């Protein structure tokens, strides 16, 4: 069974840094992934549960997180897009088991990256492998 999710990606590149910041919205949670944009790693993940929030509340929370990064110089490389994920992964990403949660988040990120083409103005090489 599939469920809807949303996501966006920002990047920060300067002489010393090349990093990404992804905000993914899944039922009842906002997943934030961040790390170096080196193509070798999914980066670190933080799951922010919002069990009582409706879709609008989750979108606002995600936009607030992204806006904070934009104020720090990040630019949008993948704008907010809707994509489908397996419902099992959505439930597992808030599970207490770290290995299962990590695997579910990796599958959700992969779906996002496969669904969402980078914005045309994004710097070359800003999409790390999931």
C-alpha positions, 0 to 999 in steps of 0.5 A: 500500500502506498501513501503520499509524502512530500520533500524538498532539498537545499544545498550550501556550497562555498570554498570550504563546504558542499552540504545538503539539507533535505526535509521530508514530510511523511504522515505524522513526521518531518524527517530531516537529513543533512550532511556532506554532499560527497555522494557516498552517504545519505547523511545524518537523519533526525525524525521529528514526530508531529502525531497531532499535526494535519498536512498543513501543519507538517508543511508549515513545520518543514517550510520553517526548517527550510527557511532557517537554512535559507537564512544561513545561505542554503539554496533550494536544489529540489523544490517541494514535491509530492511522491509515493512511499510504502506505508510500511516505511512510513510507520517504520521510520518512527519505530524504535528499532534503529536498523529498521528505521534507517533502512526505511528512511533510506528507501523514502529518500531514494523514492524522493530522489528518484521522483524529484529532479534537481532545480535547473539552477542548482550547482552541478554535483549537488545530489548525493547518492542515497 
